[in-house]
Amino acid sequence: MKVTWFSARNISLSTVPVPLEEIWTLITDPSTLASLTPLVRSIEASGSHWRWTLNGIEGLGLKVEPEFTERMEFTHQEQIVFAHDPPEGANERASVEGVYDFVPVGTHSTELKVDLTLAVNLPLPRLSRPAVESIMHTSMRLTGQRFASNLYTQLGLDPDDVDIAELPVPKR
């Protein structure tokens, strides 16, 4: 069967009621980031390259357990850029591209904007694109909400106070 690349993008914005330094410390640590992120089994860092291993994802009669390598670019306490950068010769069937932007709001809060695009290569026909990408988008949105709740818990905040605005994704 032919394989097809599918993708979904999510852009969200939230103001977290803690200083930027507290969030930055958690999100830039690979093992902490993995523990906060649903679906992520582990993240192994090797310099600027991080190898992400996801738990199995099921849908449309398939189960995939993707691994992918990201080049992580950090602008201290301002931005994290994710760019898919697999090792030479690797045939990775998933990737994430995107940006985390951090903006201090006064001295006690941080605005966190997350813009991520997930892509997976699946043994499905192109005709299945609407169903697959709908599932991917829903999964990304729910994962983002659970990530925010986990982050709040890790920061000692009430996860019921999480308020995430989902921003419109520009048309391709």
DSSP file (Angstrom, degrees, kcal/mol; ACC not computed):
  #  RESIDUE AA STRUCTURE BP1 BP2  ACC     N-H-->O    O-->H-N    N-H-->O    O-->H-N    TCO  KAPPA ALPHA  PHI   PSI    X-CA   Y-CA   Z-CA
    1    1 A M              0   0    0      0, 0.0     2,-0.1     0, 0.0   123,-0.1   0.000 360.0 360.0 360.0 143.6    0.0    0.0    0.0
    2    2 A K        -     0   0    0    121,-0.1     2,-0.3     1,-0.1   120,-0.0  -0.416 360.0-134.5 -70.4 145.4    1.1    3.5   -0.8
    3    3 A V        -     0   0    0    120,-0.2     2,-0.4    -2,-0.1   123,-0.1  -0.780  18.5-162.8-103.2 152.1    2.1    5.7    2.2
    4    4 A T  E     -A  122   0A   0    118,-2.7   118,-2.6    -2,-0.3     2,-0.4  -0.985  18.9-123.7-135.2 140.6    1.0    9.3    2.5
    5    5 A W  E     -A  121   0A   0     -2,-0.4     2,-0.3   116,-0.2   116,-0.2  -0.721  30.4-175.0 -83.1 133.0    2.2   12.3    4.6
    6    6 A F  E     -A  120   0A   0    114,-2.9   114,-2.4    -2,-0.4     2,-0.3  -0.919   2.3-174.5-123.0 150.8   -0.6   13.8    6.8
    7    7 A S  E     -A  119   0A   0     -2,-0.3     2,-0.3   112,-0.2   112,-0.2  -0.985  13.5-171.9-146.7 158.5   -0.2   16.9    8.9
    8    8 A A  E     -A  118   0A   0    110,-2.1   110,-2.7    -2,-0.3     2,-0.4  -0.988  10.6-155.2-147.8 144.0   -2.0   19.0   11.5
    9    9 A R  E     -A  117   0A   0     -2,-0.3     2,-0.4   108,-0.2   108,-0.2  -0.946   7.7-174.3-124.5 143.0   -1.2   22.4   13.0
   10   10 A N  E     -A  116   0A   0    106,-2.5   106,-2.4    -2,-0.4     2,-0.5  -0.999   4.1-171.3-136.9 133.7   -2.2   23.9   16.3
   11   11 A I  E     +AB 115 167A   0    156,-0.5   156,-2.7    -2,-0.4     2,-0.3  -0.992  16.7 170.2-124.0 125.1   -1.6   27.4   17.6
   12   12 A S  E     -AB 114 166A   0    102,-2.8   102,-2.5    -2,-0.5     2,-0.4  -0.940  17.8-158.9-136.8 158.8   -2.5   28.2   21.2
   13   13 A L  E     +AB 113 165A   0    152,-2.3   152,-3.1    -2,-0.3     2,-0.3  -0.999  15.6 165.2-139.6 135.5   -1.9   31.0   23.7
   14   14 A S  E     -A  112   0A   0     98,-1.9    98,-3.4    -2,-0.4     2,-0.6  -0.996  30.0-137.6-149.4 146.1   -2.0   31.0   27.4
   15   15 A T  E     -A  111   0A   0    148,-0.5    96,-0.3    -2,-0.3   148,-0.2  -0.940  22.2-158.8-105.6 119.2   -0.9   33.3   30.2
   16   16 A V  E     -A  110   0A   0     94,-3.4    94,-2.6    -2,-0.6     2,-2.3  -0.852  18.5-130.5-101.0 126.9    0.6   31.2   33.0
   17   17 A P  S    S+     0   0    0      0, 0.0    92,-0.2     0, 0.0    -1,-0.1  -0.254  77.4  83.8 -80.4  56.2    0.7   33.0   36.5
   18   18 A V  S    S-     0   0    0     -2,-2.3    -2,-0.1    92,-0.1    90,-0.1  -0.973  88.3 -85.8-144.6 157.2    4.4   32.3   37.3
   19   19 A P    >>  -     0   0    0      0, 0.0     4,-1.1     0, 0.0     3,-1.0  -0.279  40.8-112.9 -62.4 151.2    7.6   34.1   36.3
   20   20 A L  H 3> S+     0   0    0     89,-0.4     4,-2.9     1,-0.3     5,-0.2   0.847 112.1  64.1 -52.5 -41.4    9.2   33.2   33.0
   21   21 A E  H 3> S+     0   0    0      1,-0.2     4,-2.1     2,-0.2    -1,-0.3   0.858  99.6  53.3 -56.2 -37.7   12.2   31.6   34.7
   22   22 A E  H <> S+     0   0    0     -3,-1.0     4,-1.2     2,-0.2    -1,-0.2   0.911 113.5  41.0 -66.8 -42.7   10.1   28.9   36.3
   23   23 A I  H  X S+     0   0    0     -4,-1.1     4,-2.6    -3,-0.2     5,-0.3   0.927 112.9  54.7 -69.9 -44.6    8.5   27.8   33.0
   24   24 A W  H  X S+     0   0    0     -4,-2.9     4,-1.9     1,-0.2    -2,-0.2   0.905 104.9  53.6 -56.9 -44.9   11.7   28.0   31.1
   25   25 A T  H  < S+     0   0    0     -4,-2.1    -1,-0.2    -5,-0.2     4,-0.2   0.889 113.8  42.3 -58.9 -41.2   13.6   25.7   33.5
   26   26 A L  H >< S+     0   0    0     -4,-1.2     3,-1.1    -3,-0.2     7,-0.3   0.933 115.2  46.5 -71.9 -46.9   10.9   23.0   33.1
   27   27 A I  H 3< S+     0   0    0     -4,-2.6    -2,-0.2     1,-0.3    -1,-0.2   0.727 109.0  54.4 -75.1 -21.6   10.3   23.2   29.4
   28   28 A T  T 3< S+     0   0    0     -4,-1.9    -1,-0.3    -5,-0.3    -2,-0.2   0.440  88.5  88.6 -92.2   1.8   14.0   23.2   28.4
   29   29 A D  S <> S-     0   0    0     -3,-1.1     4,-3.0    -4,-0.2     5,-0.3  -0.890  71.5-148.7 -97.8 117.1   14.7   20.0   30.4
   30   30 A P  H  > S+     0   0    0      0, 0.0     4,-2.3     0, 0.0     5,-0.2   0.877  94.0  45.4 -56.5 -43.6   14.2   17.0   28.1
   31   31 A S  H  > S+     0   0    0      2,-0.2     4,-2.0     1,-0.2     5,-0.1   0.893 115.8  46.5 -71.4 -36.5   13.0   14.6   30.8
   32   32 A T  H  > S+     0   0    0      2,-0.2     4,-1.8     1,-0.2    -1,-0.2   0.925 111.9  51.1 -67.6 -43.4   10.7   17.1   32.4
   33   33 A L  H  X S+     0   0    0     -4,-3.0     4,-1.4    -7,-0.3    -2,-0.2   0.910 110.2  50.3 -59.5 -41.6    9.3   18.1   29.0
   34   34 A A  H  < S+     0   0    0     -4,-2.3     6,-0.3    -5,-0.3     3,-0.2   0.909 109.5  50.4 -62.6 -41.5    8.6   14.4   28.2
   35   35 A S  H  < S+     0   0    0     -4,-2.0    -1,-0.2     1,-0.2    -2,-0.2   0.797 112.7  47.2 -69.3 -26.2    6.9   13.9   31.6
   36   36 A L  H  < S+     0   0    0     -4,-1.8   114,-0.3    -5,-0.1    -1,-0.2   0.740  99.1  79.6 -81.5 -24.2    4.6   17.0   30.9
   37   37 A T  S >< S-     0   0    0     -4,-1.4     3,-1.6    -3,-0.2    -1,-0.1  -0.763  77.1-135.8 -97.8 112.1    3.7   16.0   27.4
   38   38 A P  T 3  S+     0   0    0      0, 0.0     3,-0.1     0, 0.0   109,-0.1  -0.267  90.5  25.1 -58.1 150.4    1.0   13.4   26.9
   39   39 A L  T 3  S+     0   0    0      1,-0.2    16,-3.8    15,-0.1     2,-0.6   0.180  94.9 113.6  77.8 -14.2    1.8   10.8   24.2
   40   40 A V  E <   -C   54   0A   0     -3,-1.6    14,-0.3    14,-0.3    -1,-0.2  -0.789  40.4-178.8 -92.7 120.4    5.6   11.3   24.7
   41   41 A R  E     -     0   0A   0     12,-2.5     2,-0.3    -2,-0.6    13,-0.2   0.897  66.3 -19.9 -79.4 -44.4    7.4    8.3   26.2
   42   42 A S  E     -C   53   0A   0     11,-1.8    11,-2.6     2,-0.0     2,-0.4  -0.993  45.6-148.7-160.7 159.6   10.8    9.9   26.3
   43   43 A I  E     -C   52   0A   0     -2,-0.3     2,-0.5     9,-0.2     9,-0.2  -0.985  15.2-166.1-133.4 124.0   13.1   12.6   24.9
   44   44 A E  E     -C   51   0A   0      7,-2.4     7,-3.1    -2,-0.4     2,-0.4  -0.954  11.1-149.6-113.1 123.1   16.8   12.0   24.7
   45   45 A A  E     +C   50   0A   0     -2,-0.5     2,-0.3     5,-0.2     5,-0.2  -0.745  20.9 173.9 -96.0 137.8   19.1   15.0   24.1
   46   46 A S  E >   -C   49   0A   0      3,-3.1     3,-1.7    -2,-0.4     2,-0.3  -0.774  69.6 -62.8-136.7  89.5   22.3   14.9   22.2
   47   47 A G  T 3  S-     0   0    0     -2,-0.3    -1,-0.2     1,-0.3    25,-0.0  -0.517 117.7 -15.1  65.6-131.0   23.5   18.5   22.0
   48   48 A S  T 3  S+     0   0    0     -2,-0.3    24,-3.7    -3,-0.1     2,-0.5   0.508 123.2  87.7 -83.5  -3.2   21.0   20.5   20.0
   49   49 A H  E <   -CD  46  71A   0     -3,-1.7    -3,-3.1    22,-0.2     2,-0.5  -0.854  58.5-168.8-101.0 127.6   19.3   17.3   18.6
   50   50 A W  E     -CD  45  70A   0     20,-3.0    20,-2.9    -2,-0.5     2,-0.7  -0.959  12.4-147.3-116.5 129.8   16.6   15.7   20.7
   51   51 A R  E     -CD  44  69A   0     -7,-3.1    -7,-2.4    -2,-0.5     2,-0.4  -0.872  16.8-159.6 -98.3 115.9   15.2   12.3   19.9
   52   52 A W  E     -CD  43  68A   0     16,-3.1    16,-2.1    -2,-0.7     2,-0.5  -0.814   7.4-168.7 -99.2 131.3   11.5   12.1   20.7
   53   53 A T  E     -CD  42  67A   0    -11,-2.6   -12,-2.5    -2,-0.4   -11,-1.8  -0.986  11.5-157.0-119.8 122.8    9.8    8.7   21.2
   54   54 A L  E     -C   40   0A   0     12,-2.7   -14,-0.3    -2,-0.5     3,-0.1  -0.639  18.7-113.7 -96.6 153.8    6.0    8.7   21.4
   55   55 A N        -     0   0    0    -16,-3.8    -1,-0.1    -2,-0.2     9,-0.1  -0.341  59.6 -68.9 -69.2 165.8    3.7    6.2   22.9
   56   56 A G        -     0   0    0      9,-0.2     2,-0.5    -2,-0.1     9,-0.2  -0.313  47.7-155.9 -61.1 139.8    1.5    4.3   20.5
   57   57 A I  E     -H   64   0B   0      7,-2.9     7,-2.4    -3,-0.1     2,-0.4  -0.982  10.3-162.5-119.0 127.3   -1.2    6.3   18.7
   58   58 A E  E     +H   63   0B   0     -2,-0.5     2,-0.2     5,-0.2     5,-0.2  -0.868  25.5 126.7-115.1 145.7   -4.2    4.5   17.4
   59   59 A G  E >   +H   62   0B   0      3,-2.2     3,-1.8    -2,-0.4    -2,-0.1  -0.777  63.5  19.2 173.5 145.9   -6.8    5.5   14.9
   60   60 A L  T 3  S-     0   0    0      1,-0.3     3,-0.1    -2,-0.2    72,-0.0   0.829 130.2 -55.7  53.9  36.4   -8.4    4.3   11.7
   61   61 A G  T 3  S+     0   0    0      1,-0.3     2,-0.3     0, 0.0    -1,-0.3   0.585 116.3 107.8  78.5   9.3   -7.3    0.7   12.4
   62   62 A L  E <   -H   59   0B   0     -3,-1.8    -3,-2.2     2,-0.0     2,-0.4  -0.879  49.4-162.1-118.8 151.1   -3.6    1.6   12.7
   63   63 A K  E     -H   58   0B   0     -2,-0.3     2,-0.4    -5,-0.2    -5,-0.2  -0.985  15.5-179.0-129.0 123.6   -1.3    1.9   15.6
   64   64 A V  E     -H   57   0B   0     -7,-2.4    -7,-2.9    -2,-0.4    -2,-0.0  -0.936  19.4-166.8-122.0 146.1    1.9    3.8   15.2
   65   65 A E        -     0   0    0     -2,-0.4    -9,-0.2    -9,-0.2   -10,-0.1  -0.693  27.1-164.5-126.9  76.3    4.8    4.4   17.6
   66   66 A P        -     0   0    0      0, 0.0   -12,-2.7     0, 0.0     2,-0.4  -0.246  14.8-170.2 -71.8 149.8    6.7    7.2   16.0
   67   67 A E  E     +D   53   0A   0    -14,-0.2    27,-0.4    27,-0.1    26,-0.4  -0.985  15.0 169.3-128.5 141.9   10.2    8.4   16.8
   68   68 A F  E     -D   52   0A   0    -16,-2.1   -16,-3.1    -2,-0.4     2,-0.5  -0.991  28.7-127.0-153.2 158.6   11.7   11.5   15.3
   69   69 A T  E     -D   51   0A   0     -2,-0.3    16,-2.4   -18,-0.2     2,-0.4  -0.919  23.0-169.3-113.4 129.1   14.7   13.8   15.7
   70   70 A E  E     -DE  50  84A   0    -20,-2.9   -20,-3.0    -2,-0.5     2,-0.7  -0.937  21.2-136.8-118.3 138.1   14.4   17.5   16.2
   71   71 A R  E     -DE  49  83A   0     12,-3.5    12,-1.4    -2,-0.4     2,-0.6  -0.857  28.3-152.7 -87.7 120.7   17.0   20.2   16.1
   72   72 A M  E     - E   0  82A   0    -24,-3.7     2,-0.5    -2,-0.7    10,-0.2  -0.851  11.1-168.1-102.1 123.6   16.2   22.4   19.1
   73   73 A E  E     - E   0  81A   0      8,-2.3     8,-2.6    -2,-0.6     2,-0.5  -0.957   7.7-162.5-113.9 121.9   17.2   26.1   18.9
   74   74 A F  E     - E   0  80A   0     -2,-0.5     2,-0.7     6,-0.2     6,-0.2  -0.903  15.9-170.2-110.2 124.5   16.9   28.0   22.2
   75   75 A T  E >>  - E   0  79A   0      4,-3.1     3,-2.7    -2,-0.5     4,-2.3  -0.958  51.6-100.5-106.2 109.6   16.9   31.8   22.5
   76   76 A H  T 34 S-     0   0    0     -2,-0.7     4,-0.1     1,-0.3   -52,-0.0   0.049  90.8 -19.7 -45.3 120.5   17.2   32.1   26.3
   77   77 A Q  T 34 S+     0   0    0      1,-0.1    -1,-0.3   -57,-0.1     3,-0.1   0.708 132.9  69.8  53.8  27.4   13.9   32.8   28.0
   78   78 A E  T <4 S-     0   0    0     -3,-2.7    24,-3.0     1,-0.3     2,-0.3   0.571  99.7  -3.3-130.6 -45.3   12.4   34.0   24.7
   79   79 A Q  E  <  -EF  75 101A   0     -4,-2.3    -4,-3.1    22,-0.2     2,-0.4  -1.000  37.8-158.3-158.8 147.4   11.9   31.2   22.2
   80   80 A I  E     -EF  74 100A   0     20,-2.3    20,-2.7    -2,-0.3     2,-0.5  -0.999  19.0-160.8-125.8 127.3   12.3   27.5   21.4
   81   81 A V  E     -EF  73  99A   0     -8,-2.6    -8,-2.3    -2,-0.4     2,-0.5  -0.937   1.7-157.7-111.5 129.7   12.3   26.5   17.7
   82   82 A F  E     +EF  72  98A   0     16,-3.2    16,-2.2    -2,-0.5     2,-0.4  -0.910  16.0 173.3-103.3 126.9   11.7   22.8   16.7
   83   83 A A  E     -E   71   0A   0    -12,-1.4   -12,-3.5    -2,-0.5     2,-0.2  -0.983  35.4-118.3-136.7 126.7   12.9   21.7   13.3
   84   84 A H  E     +E   70   0A   0     -2,-0.4   -14,-0.2   -14,-0.2    11,-0.1  -0.435  43.1 161.5 -63.5 125.8   12.8   18.2   12.0
   85   85 A D        -     0   0    0    -16,-2.4     3,-0.1    -2,-0.2    -1,-0.1  -0.545  16.1-170.1-149.3  73.9   16.4   17.1   11.4
   86   86 A P        -     0   0    0      0, 0.0     3,-0.1     0, 0.0   -35,-0.0  -0.259  34.8 -92.6 -68.5 154.9   16.9   13.3   11.2
   87   87 A P    >   -     0   0    0      0, 0.0     3,-2.4     0, 0.0   -18,-0.1  -0.275  60.0 -78.0 -60.2 152.8   20.3   11.7   11.2
   88   88 A E  T 3  S+     0   0    0      1,-0.3     3,-0.1    -3,-0.1    -3,-0.0  -0.289 119.7  13.8 -55.2 131.5   21.7   11.1    7.7
   89   89 A G  T 3  S+     0   0    0      1,-0.3    -1,-0.3    -3,-0.1     2,-0.2   0.303  93.6 134.1  85.4  -8.9   20.1    8.0    6.2
   90   90 A A    <   -     0   0    0     -3,-2.4     2,-0.5     1,-0.1    -1,-0.3  -0.481  46.0-153.3 -75.5 144.7   17.3    7.8    8.8
   91   91 A N        -     0   0    0     -2,-0.2     2,-0.3    -3,-0.1    -1,-0.1  -0.678  21.2-179.5-116.3  74.4   13.8    7.3    7.5
   92   92 A E        -     0   0    0     -2,-0.5   -24,-0.1     1,-0.1    -2,-0.0  -0.578  18.4-160.0 -80.3 136.8   11.7    8.9   10.2
   93   93 A R  S    S+     0   0    0    -26,-0.4    28,-2.9    -2,-0.3     2,-0.3   0.191  71.1  45.1-103.9  15.4    7.9    8.7    9.6
   94   94 A A  E     + G   0 120A   0    -27,-0.4     2,-0.3    26,-0.2    26,-0.2  -0.986  59.1 170.6-151.1 156.6    7.0   11.5   11.9
   95   95 A S  E     - G   0 119A   0     24,-2.2    24,-2.5    -2,-0.3     2,-0.4  -0.987  19.8-145.8-160.1 161.6    8.1   15.1   12.6
   96   96 A V  E     - G   0 118A   0     -2,-0.3     2,-0.4    22,-0.2    22,-0.2  -0.999  13.5-176.8-131.5 136.1    7.2   18.2   14.5
   97   97 A E  E     + G   0 117A   0     20,-2.2    20,-3.0    -2,-0.4     2,-0.3  -0.987  33.2  90.4-125.9 140.0    8.0   21.7   13.3
   98   98 A G  E     -FG  82 116A   0    -16,-2.2   -16,-3.2    -2,-0.4     2,-0.3  -0.991  53.6 -95.5 164.7-170.3    7.2   24.7   15.4
   99   99 A V  E     -FG  81 115A   0     16,-2.3    16,-2.7    -2,-0.3     2,-0.5  -0.997   6.6-155.7-144.1 139.0    7.9   27.4   18.0
  100  100 A Y  E     -FG  80 114A   0    -20,-2.7   -20,-2.3    -2,-0.3     2,-0.4  -0.990  22.0-164.8-108.2 124.5    7.3   28.1   21.6
  101  101 A D  E     -FG  79 113A   0     12,-2.9    12,-2.5    -2,-0.5     2,-0.4  -0.941   1.4-162.9-111.4 134.3    7.3   31.9   22.3
  102  102 A F  E     + G   0 112A   0    -24,-3.0    10,-0.2    -2,-0.4    -2,-0.0  -0.963  10.2 176.4-118.7 128.3    7.7   33.2   25.9
  103  103 A V  E     - G   0 111A   0      8,-2.3     8,-3.5    -2,-0.4     2,-0.1  -0.982  28.2-127.6-133.1 121.6    6.8   36.8   26.9
  104  104 A P  E     - G   0 110A   0      0, 0.0     2,-0.6     0, 0.0     6,-0.3  -0.434  14.7-158.3 -64.9 139.3    6.9   38.0   30.4
  105  105 A V  E >>  - G   0 109A   0      4,-2.9     4,-0.9    -2,-0.1     3,-0.6  -0.901  66.5 -47.3-118.0  97.8    3.7   39.7   31.6
  106  106 A G  T 34 S-     0   0    0     -2,-0.6    -1,-0.0     1,-0.2     0, 0.0  -0.449  96.0 -58.6  67.9-150.9    4.8   41.9   34.4
  107  107 A T  T 34 S+     0   0    0     -2,-0.1    -1,-0.2    -3,-0.1   -87,-0.0   0.527 132.7  45.5-103.4  -7.7    7.1   40.1   36.9
  108  108 A H  T <4 S+     0   0    0     -3,-0.6     2,-0.3   -89,-0.1    -2,-0.1   0.341 104.3  53.0-122.6   7.3    4.7   37.3   37.9
  109  109 A S  E  <  - G   0 105A   0     -4,-0.9    -4,-2.9   -92,-0.2     2,-0.4  -0.959  56.4-154.0-141.7 160.3    3.2   35.9   34.7
  110  110 A T  E     -AG  16 104A   0    -94,-2.6   -94,-3.4    -2,-0.3     2,-0.5  -0.995  12.5-141.1-137.7 129.4    4.3   34.5   31.4
  111  111 A E  E     -AG  15 103A   0     -8,-3.5    -8,-2.3    -2,-0.4     2,-0.5  -0.798  21.9-166.1 -86.4 127.2    2.5   34.4   28.1
  112  112 A L  E     -AG  14 102A   0    -98,-3.4   -98,-1.9    -2,-0.5     2,-0.5  -0.964   6.3-173.0-119.5 117.2    3.2   31.1   26.3
  113  113 A K  E     -AG  13 101A   0    -12,-2.5   -12,-2.9    -2,-0.5     2,-0.5  -0.945   4.8-167.5-110.1 128.0    2.4   30.8   22.6
  114  114 A V  E     +AG  12 100A   0   -102,-2.5  -102,-2.8    -2,-0.5     2,-0.5  -0.968  10.1 176.9-119.4 125.2    2.8   27.4   21.1
  115  115 A D  E     +AG  11  99A   0    -16,-2.7   -16,-2.3    -2,-0.5     2,-0.4  -0.916  16.9 164.6-129.7 102.8    2.7   26.9   17.3
  116  116 A L  E     -AG  10  98A   0   -106,-2.4  -106,-2.5    -2,-0.5     2,-0.5  -0.946  24.7-162.6-126.9 141.7    3.3   23.3   16.3
  117  117 A T  E     -AG   9  97A   0    -20,-3.0   -20,-2.2    -2,-0.4     2,-0.4  -0.989  11.7-161.0-120.8 121.9    2.8   21.2   13.1
  118  118 A L  E     -AG   8  96A   0   -110,-2.7  -110,-2.1    -2,-0.5     2,-0.4  -0.854   8.2-173.2-100.9 134.8    2.8   17.5   13.4
  119  119 A A  E     -AG   7  95A   0    -24,-2.5   -24,-2.2    -2,-0.4     2,-0.3  -0.993   3.4-179.6-128.8 138.2    3.4   15.4   10.3
  120  120 A V  E     -AG   6  94A   0   -114,-2.4  -114,-2.9    -2,-0.4     2,-0.6  -0.989  22.9-140.1-136.1 146.3    3.2   11.6   10.0
  121  121 A N  E     +A    5   0A   0    -28,-2.9  -116,-0.2    -2,-0.3  -118,-0.0  -0.927  33.6 176.8-106.6 112.7    3.7    9.2    7.1
  122  122 A L  E     -A    4   0A   0   -118,-2.6  -118,-2.7    -2,-0.6     2,-2.3  -0.858  42.6-113.7-123.0 151.4    1.1    6.5    7.2
  123  123 A P  S    S+     0   0    0      0, 0.0  -120,-0.2     0, 0.0  -121,-0.1  -0.385  79.9 111.3 -79.9  64.2    0.2    3.5    5.0
  124  124 A L  S    S-     0   0    0     -2,-2.3    -2,-0.1  -120,-0.1     2,-0.0  -0.948  71.9-101.8-134.1 152.7   -3.2    5.1    4.0
  125  125 A P    >   -     0   0    0      0, 0.0     3,-1.8     0, 0.0     4,-0.1  -0.352  31.8-113.7 -72.5 156.8   -4.5    6.5    0.8
  126  126 A R  G >  S+     0   0    0      1,-0.3     3,-2.3     2,-0.2  -123,-0.0   0.796 112.4  72.0 -58.9 -28.7   -4.7   10.3    0.2
  127  127 A L  G 3  S+     0   0    0      1,-0.3    -1,-0.3     2,-0.1     4,-0.3   0.738  89.6  60.8 -60.6 -21.0   -8.5   10.0    0.2
  128  128 A S  G <> S+     0   0    0     -3,-1.8     4,-2.7     1,-0.2     3,-0.3   0.464  74.4 104.8 -84.1  -0.1   -8.3    9.4    4.0
  129  129 A R  H <> S+     0   0    0     -3,-2.3     4,-3.0     1,-0.2     5,-0.4   0.883  75.1  51.2 -51.2 -49.8   -6.7   12.8    4.5
  130  130 A P  H  > S+     0   0    0      0, 0.0     4,-1.6     0, 0.0    -1,-0.2   0.923 115.5  41.9 -57.9 -43.6   -9.8   14.6    5.9
  131  131 A A  H  > S+     0   0    0     -3,-0.3     4,-2.1    -4,-0.3    -2,-0.2   0.938 117.7  46.0 -67.9 -46.4  -10.4   11.8    8.5
  132  132 A V  H  X S+     0   0    0     -4,-2.7     4,-2.6     1,-0.2    -3,-0.2   0.939 114.8  46.0 -63.6 -47.8   -6.7   11.4    9.5
  133  133 A E  H  X S+     0   0    0     -4,-3.0     4,-2.3    -5,-0.3    -1,-0.2   0.807 110.1  54.6 -70.3 -27.6   -6.0   15.1    9.8
  134  134 A S  H  X S+     0   0    0     -4,-1.6     4,-2.4    -5,-0.4    -1,-0.2   0.922 110.4  46.3 -66.1 -44.3   -9.2   15.7   11.8
  135  135 A I  H  X S+     0   0    0     -4,-2.1     4,-2.6     2,-0.2    -2,-0.2   0.917 113.0  50.6 -62.4 -43.5   -8.1   13.0   14.3
  136  136 A M  H  X S+     0   0    0     -4,-2.6     4,-2.6     2,-0.2    -2,-0.2   0.921 110.7  48.3 -61.7 -44.5   -4.6   14.5   14.4
  137  137 A H  H  X S+     0   0    0     -4,-2.3     4,-2.4     2,-0.2    -1,-0.2   0.929 112.9  47.4 -63.8 -45.0   -5.9   18.0   15.0
  138  138 A T  H  X S+     0   0    0     -4,-2.4     4,-2.5     1,-0.2     5,-0.2   0.921 112.7  49.9 -61.3 -43.8   -8.2   16.8   17.8
  139  139 A S  H  X S+     0   0    0     -4,-2.6     4,-2.6     1,-0.2    -2,-0.2   0.904 110.7  49.5 -62.2 -42.4   -5.4   14.8   19.4
  140  140 A M  H  X S+     0   0    0     -4,-2.6     4,-2.4     2,-0.2    -1,-0.2   0.913 111.1  49.4 -63.8 -42.5   -3.0   17.8   19.2
  141  141 A R  H  X S+     0   0    0     -4,-2.4     4,-2.0     2,-0.2    -2,-0.2   0.938 114.2  44.5 -62.4 -47.0   -5.6   20.0   20.9
  142  142 A L  H  X S+     0   0    0     -4,-2.5     4,-2.5     1,-0.2    -2,-0.2   0.888 112.3  52.6 -65.2 -39.0   -6.3   17.5   23.7
  143  143 A T  H  X S+     0   0    0     -4,-2.6     4,-2.8    -5,-0.2    -1,-0.2   0.905 108.6  51.2 -62.4 -41.3   -2.6   16.9   24.1
  144  144 A G  H  X S+     0   0    0     -4,-2.4     4,-2.4     2,-0.2    -2,-0.2   0.896 110.1  48.8 -62.5 -41.1   -2.1   20.7   24.5
  145  145 A Q  H  X S+     0   0    0     -4,-2.0     4,-2.2     2,-0.2    -2,-0.2   0.912 113.9  45.7 -65.4 -42.4   -4.8   20.9   27.1
  146  146 A R  H  X S+     0   0    0     -4,-2.5     4,-2.7     2,-0.2    -2,-0.2   0.882 110.6  54.2 -68.9 -37.2   -3.3   18.0   29.1
  147  147 A F  H  X S+     0   0    0     -4,-2.8     4,-2.8     2,-0.2    -2,-0.2   0.943 109.3  48.3 -58.1 -47.9    0.2   19.5   28.7
  148  148 A A  H  X S+     0   0    0     -4,-2.4     4,-2.7     1,-0.2    -2,-0.2   0.910 111.8  48.9 -60.9 -43.5   -1.0   22.8   30.2
  149  149 A S  H  X S+     0   0    0     -4,-2.2     4,-2.4     2,-0.2    -1,-0.2   0.919 112.7  47.9 -62.0 -43.5   -2.7   20.9   33.1
  150  150 A N  H  X S+     0   0    0     -4,-2.7     4,-2.6  -114,-0.3    -2,-0.2   0.902 111.4  50.8 -63.8 -40.9    0.4   18.9   33.8
  151  151 A L  H  X S+     0   0    0     -4,-2.8     4,-2.0     2,-0.2    -2,-0.2   0.932 110.2  49.5 -62.2 -46.1    2.5   22.1   33.6
  152  152 A Y  H  <>S+     0   0    0     -4,-2.7     5,-3.3     1,-0.2     4,-0.4   0.924 111.8  48.5 -58.8 -45.2    0.2   23.8   36.1
  153  153 A T  H ><5S+     0   0    0     -4,-2.4     3,-1.6     1,-0.2    -2,-0.2   0.932 110.6  50.7 -60.7 -45.7    0.4   20.8   38.4
  154  154 A Q  H 3<5S+     0   0    0     -4,-2.6    -1,-0.2     1,-0.3    -2,-0.2   0.836 110.5  50.4 -61.0 -33.4    4.2   20.8   38.2
  155  155 A L  T 3<5S-     0   0    0     -4,-2.0    -1,-0.3    -5,-0.2    -2,-0.2   0.443 120.6-109.1 -84.6  -0.2    4.3   24.5   39.0
  156  156 A G  T < 5S+     0   0    0     -3,-1.6     2,-0.2    -4,-0.4    -3,-0.2   0.702  77.1 130.7  79.7  19.9    2.1   24.0   42.1
  157  157 A L      < -     0   0    0     -5,-3.3    -1,-0.3    -6,-0.2    -2,-0.1  -0.634  69.5 -95.7-101.6 162.5   -0.9   25.7   40.4
  158  158 A D    >   -     0   0    0     -2,-0.2     3,-2.3     1,-0.2     4,-0.2  -0.683  26.8-149.9 -78.0 117.2   -4.5   24.4   40.2
  159  159 A P  G >  S+     0   0    0      0, 0.0     3,-1.2     0, 0.0    -1,-0.2   0.710  93.8  69.8 -63.1 -17.9   -4.9   22.7   36.8
  160  160 A D  G 3  S+     0   0    0      1,-0.2   -11,-0.0   -11,-0.1    -2,-0.0   0.656  89.8  64.2 -71.0 -13.3   -8.5   23.7   36.7
  161  161 A D  G <  S+     0   0    0     -3,-2.3    -1,-0.2   -12,-0.1     2,-0.1   0.473  72.5 124.6 -87.9  -2.2   -7.3   27.3   36.3
  162  162 A V    <   -     0   0    0     -3,-1.2     2,-0.4    -4,-0.2  -146,-0.1  -0.360  37.7-175.0 -61.0 131.6   -5.8   26.6   32.9
  163  163 A D        +     0   0    0   -148,-0.2  -148,-0.5    -2,-0.1     2,-0.5  -0.937   3.7 179.9-132.1 109.9   -7.1   28.9   30.2
  164  164 A I        -     0   0    0     -2,-0.4     2,-0.6  -150,-0.1  -150,-0.2  -0.934  15.4-154.6-115.0 129.6   -5.9   28.2   26.6
  165  165 A A  E     -B   13   0A   0   -152,-3.1  -152,-2.3    -2,-0.5     2,-0.6  -0.903  12.5-144.9 -99.2 124.3   -7.0   30.2   23.6
  166  166 A E  E     -B   12   0A   0     -2,-0.6  -154,-0.3  -154,-0.2     3,-0.1  -0.808  19.9-149.4 -88.2 121.4   -6.8   28.3   20.4
  167  167 A L  E     -B   11   0A   0   -156,-2.7  -156,-0.5    -2,-0.6     2,-0.1  -0.564  23.9 -93.2 -91.5 153.8   -5.7   30.7   17.6
  168  168 A P        -     0   0    0      0, 0.0    -1,-0.1     0, 0.0  -158,-0.1  -0.379  34.7-130.5 -66.4 141.8   -6.7   30.4   14.0
  169  169 A V        -     0   0    0   -160,-0.1     3,-0.1    -2,-0.1  -160,-0.0  -0.817  27.3-115.2 -91.8 125.4   -4.3   28.6   11.7
  170  170 A P        -     0   0    0      0, 0.0     2,-0.1     0, 0.0    -1,-0.0  -0.282  36.2-103.4 -58.2 145.0   -3.5   30.5    8.6
  171  171 A K              0   0    0      1,-0.1     0, 0.0    -3,-0.0     0, 0.0  -0.390 360.0 360.0 -68.2 146.8   -4.7   28.8    5.4
  172  172 A R              0   0    0     -3,-0.1    -1,-0.1    -2,-0.1     0, 0.0   0.477 360.0 360.0 -74.8 360.0   -2.0   27.1    3.3
